[in-house]
C-alpha cells in the first residue's frame, strides 16, 4: 500500500517506519513531552516499538495512523501527529506532540490541521476527538485553533482528561499550503 505523505508550508509528515524507533523513543521519553503524553512515565523501548508497530498496522488496515513530523528540508524528526482508534471503540482520536525546541511556533497546529484535513477530505471521517490532561493548556489552545470544541471531562485509564471534538461539517481547512502525495 502506498504511504500518504503530507506536506505543509513548513513541514513534511510521513507514516512511521521501523527506522523511526530511536528518534520516537527519544522524543517520547523527553521529560517535557512525556509529562502529558505518557503521564510522566518513562516508557520502555519495547512499549515505543509496540506503539510504532500498531500505527504501521493501522495504516495497512485502515489507511491512517501516526505520521512522523519533519521540519521541511531537514532530516531530524521533530514530532508526531496522526490518528488512532480511541481504546477499543470506532471513535477516531487525534494525537500530536512536538519536541520542546519547536514549541510556540505554530508547528503543532500546522501539523494537526493538515492531518485533520486529510482525515476529513481523504478518509471521509465524520468526527474526530482529542483529549488532554487538565493542566495541558497549550494542547487545549491547539484544539481550539483547529475548531474543536469542549465535549466532556472524564477519566480515561485512571487519568482525568478533558475531551474536545470536531465534526467534518465544522472543520475549516483554511487556505494554508497543503499537499498530499503517495510514496510506494
C-alpha positions as CSV (number, residue, x, y, z in Angstrom):
1,X,0.0,0.0,0.0
2,X,1.3,3.5,-0.9
3,X,2.2,5.7,2.1
4,X,0.4,9.1,2.2
5,X,2.9,11.9,2.6
6,X,1.5,15.3,3.8
7,X,3.4,18.5,3.0
8,X,2.6,21.9,4.5
9,X,4.3,25.2,4.2
10,X,6.9,24.3,6.8
11,X,6.5,20.6,7.5
12,X,6.7,17.1,5.9
13,X,4.7,14.3,7.5
14,X,5.2,10.7,6.6
15,X,3.9,7.5,8.2
16,X,6.1,5.8,10.8
17,X,8.6,3.2,9.7
18,X,10.7,0.8,11.8
19,X,13.6,3.2,11.4
20,X,11.8,5.8,13.5
21,X,12.0,3.9,16.7
22,X,15.1,5.5,18.2
23,X,14.0,9.1,17.4
24,X,10.5,8.5,18.6
25,X,11.6,6.8,21.8
26,X,14.0,9.7,22.5
27,X,11.1,12.2,21.9
28,X,8.6,10.2,23.9
29,X,10.9,10.0,26.9
30,X,11.8,13.7,26.9
31,X,10.7,15.0,30.3
32,X,8.6,17.8,28.9
33,X,6.9,15.6,26.3
34,X,6.2,12.6,28.5
35,X,4.7,14.8,31.2
36,X,1.4,14.8,29.4
37,X,1.8,12.1,26.7
38,X,2.7,9.2,28.9
39,X,1.6,10.6,32.2
40,X,5.2,11.2,33.2
41,X,6.1,7.5,32.8
42,X,9.4,6.8,31.1
43,X,8.3,4.2,28.6
44,X,10.5,1.3,27.5
45,X,11.8,0.9,24.1
46,X,9.6,-2.2,23.8
47,X,6.5,-0.1,24.5
48,X,7.5,2.5,22.0
49,X,8.1,-0.2,19.4
50,X,4.7,-1.7,20.1
51,X,3.0,1.8,19.6
52,X,5.0,2.3,16.4
53,X,4.0,-1.2,15.1
54,X,0.3,-0.5,16.0
55,X,0.5,2.6,13.9
56,X,2.1,0.9,10.9
57,X,-0.5,-1.9,11.1
58,X,-3.3,0.7,11.3
59,X,-2.1,2.3,8.1
60,X,-2.0,-1.0,6.4
61,X,-5.6,-2.0,7.5
62,X,-7.3,1.4,7.7
63,X,-5.3,3.9,5.7
64,X,-4.4,6.0,8.7
65,X,-2.1,6.1,11.8
66,X,0.6,8.3,13.1
67,X,2.9,10.5,10.9
68,X,6.5,11.4,11.8
69,X,6.8,15.2,11.5
70,X,9.9,16.8,10.0
71,X,10.9,20.4,9.6
72,X,10.9,20.6,5.8
73,X,14.3,20.3,4.3
74,X,15.9,18.8,7.5
75,X,16.5,15.1,8.4
76,X,15.6,15.2,12.1
77,X,12.2,14.0,13.4
78,X,10.7,16.9,15.4
79,X,7.3,15.5,16.3
80,X,4.4,13.2,15.6
81,X,0.8,13.6,14.6
82,X,-2.0,11.4,13.5
83,X,-4.9,9.2,14.3
84,X,-5.8,6.0,16.2
85,X,-8.9,4.3,17.3
86,X,-9.9,5.5,20.8
87,X,-9.3,2.5,23.0
88,X,-11.5,-0.3,21.7
89,X,-14.1,1.9,20.1
90,X,-14.7,3.1,16.5
91,X,-14.1,6.7,17.5
92,X,-11.1,8.3,15.9
93,X,-8.6,10.1,18.2
94,X,-6.2,12.8,17.1
95,X,-2.8,12.7,18.8
96,X,0.1,15.1,18.4
97,X,3.3,16.1,20.0
98,X,6.4,18.2,19.2
99,X,9.9,18.4,20.6
100,X,10.2,21.3,23.1
101,X,12.6,23.2,20.9
102,X,9.8,23.6,18.4
103,X,7.0,24.7,20.8
104,X,5.4,28.1,20.4
105,X,5.9,28.3,16.6
106,X,2.5,27.1,15.4
107,X,4.1,23.9,14.1
108,X,1.9,21.5,16.1
109,X,-1.2,23.3,14.9
110,X,0.0,23.3,11.4
111,X,0.7,19.5,11.5
112,X,-2.6,18.7,13.3
113,X,-4.6,20.9,10.9
114,X,-3.1,19.1,7.9
115,X,-3.8,15.7,9.4
116,X,-7.4,16.7,10.2
117,X,-7.8,17.9,6.7
118,X,-6.6,14.5,5.4
119,X,-8.9,12.7,7.8
120,X,-12.0,14.6,6.7
121,X,-11.2,15.1,2.9
122,X,-9.5,11.8,2.0
123,X,-10.6,9.3,4.7
124,X,-14.2,10.8,5.0
125,X,-14.1,10.8,8.8
126,X,-17.3,12.2,10.2
127,X,-15.9,13.2,13.6
128,X,-12.6,13.3,15.4
129,X,-11.9,13.7,19.1
130,X,-8.8,14.7,21.1
131,X,-8.2,15.0,24.8
132,X,-5.6,16.3,27.2
133,X,-4.8,16.4,30.9
134,X,-6.4,19.4,32.6
135,X,-3.0,21.3,33.1
136,X,-2.0,21.0,29.4
137,X,-3.3,24.4,28.4
138,X,-1.2,24.5,25.2
139,X,-2.9,21.4,23.9
140,X,-6.3,22.9,24.5
141,X,-5.3,26.1,22.6
142,X,-4.2,23.9,19.6
143,X,-7.6,22.0,19.7
144,X,-9.5,25.3,19.8
145,X,-7.4,26.7,16.9
146,X,-8.4,23.6,14.9
147,X,-12.0,24.4,15.5
148,X,-12.5,21.6,18.1
149,X,-15.0,22.3,20.9
150,X,-15.2,21.1,24.5
151,X,-17.1,17.9,24.9
152,X,-16.6,16.5,28.3
153,X,-14.4,15.9,31.4
154,X,-13.8,12.3,32.2
155,X,-11.4,9.6,33.4
156,X,-9.5,7.6,30.9
157,X,-7.1,4.9,32.1
158,X,-7.4,6.3,35.6
159,X,-6.3,9.8,34.5
160,X,-8.6,12.8,34.3
161,X,-8.8,14.2,30.8
162,X,-10.8,16.9,29.0
163,X,-12.1,15.8,25.6
164,X,-12.7,18.0,22.6
165,X,-14.3,17.0,19.3
166,X,-14.9,18.3,15.8
167,X,-17.4,17.1,13.1
168,X,-16.5,17.1,9.4
169,X,-19.1,19.8,8.7
170,X,-17.5,22.1,11.3
171,X,-13.9,21.8,10.1
172,X,-12.5,24.8,8.2
173,X,-9.3,23.8,6.4
174,X,-8.2,27.4,5.6
175,X,-6.0,28.4,2.7
176,X,-2.6,27.3,4.1
177,X,-0.4,25.3,1.7
178,X,-1.3,21.6,1.9
179,X,-0.3,18.8,-0.5
180,X,-0.7,15.0,-0.3
181,X,1.2,12.5,-2.4
182,X,2.0,8.9,-2.1
183,X,5.2,7.0,-1.8
184,X,5.2,3.3,-2.6
